[in-house]
């Protein structure tokens, strides 16, 4: 079973370390990464995880872009 409490604790630590937050669209639920400062600048939209590459990406992601593709 996933440990949500531990995940959220580590996510908070990552936010503090890197100054970035994960946000999401209230309509479609699409996640994005924004700066954690007052500007809230969007740095990456449509965040998704590629199991083949074991990494996150934004926007579209093709097999050719995949490190294992």
C-alpha positions as CSV (number, residue, x, y, z in Angstrom):
1,X,0.0,0.0,0.0
2,X,1.2,3.5,-0.9
3,X,2.3,5.7,2.0
4,X,0.6,9.0,1.2
5,X,1.8,10.7,4.4
6,X,5.5,9.9,3.6
7,X,5.0,11.0,-0.1
8,X,3.5,14.4,1.0
9,X,6.3,15.0,3.5
10,X,8.9,14.3,0.8
11,X,7.0,16.4,-1.7
12,X,7.0,19.3,0.7
13,X,10.8,18.9,1.2
14,X,11.3,18.9,-2.6
15,X,9.1,22.0,-2.9
16,X,11.3,23.8,-0.3
17,X,14.6,22.5,-1.8
18,X,13.8,23.4,-5.5
19,X,11.3,26.2,-5.1
20,X,8.8,24.4,-7.4
21,X,5.2,23.2,-6.8
22,X,2.9,20.9,-8.7
23,X,-0.4,22.5,-9.5
24,X,-3.4,21.3,-11.6
25,X,-6.2,22.5,-13.7
26,X,-9.5,22.7,-11.9
27,X,-11.4,21.7,-15.1
28,X,-9.4,18.9,-16.7
29,X,-7.1,17.9,-13.8
30,X,-4.0,18.3,-16.0
31,X,-1.0,18.8,-13.7
32,X,1.8,21.4,-14.2
33,X,4.9,22.7,-12.4
34,X,5.0,26.3,-11.2
35,X,7.5,28.3,-9.2
36,X,6.7,28.3,-5.5
37,X,7.3,32.1,-5.2
38,X,4.7,34.8,-5.5
39,X,4.9,34.9,-9.3
40,X,3.6,31.3,-9.7
41,X,5.2,31.2,-13.1
42,X,4.2,28.0,-15.0
43,X,7.3,26.2,-16.1
44,X,5.9,22.9,-17.4
45,X,2.3,22.0,-18.5
46,X,0.6,18.7,-18.9
47,X,3.0,16.9,-16.6
48,X,3.0,13.1,-17.1
49,X,5.1,10.1,-16.2
50,X,6.7,7.8,-18.7
51,X,7.2,4.3,-17.3
52,X,9.5,3.3,-20.2
53,X,11.9,6.2,-19.4
54,X,11.2,6.3,-15.6
55,X,10.9,10.1,-15.9
56,X,8.4,12.9,-16.0
57,X,7.8,15.1,-19.0
58,X,5.6,18.0,-20.1
59,X,3.5,18.3,-23.2
60,X,3.7,15.5,-25.8
61,X,6.2,12.7,-25.4
62,X,7.0,10.3,-28.3
63,X,8.9,7.0,-28.2
64,X,11.7,8.7,-30.1
65,X,12.2,11.1,-27.2
66,X,12.2,8.3,-24.7
67,X,15.6,7.4,-23.4
68,X,14.7,3.7,-23.9
69,X,13.0,4.2,-27.2
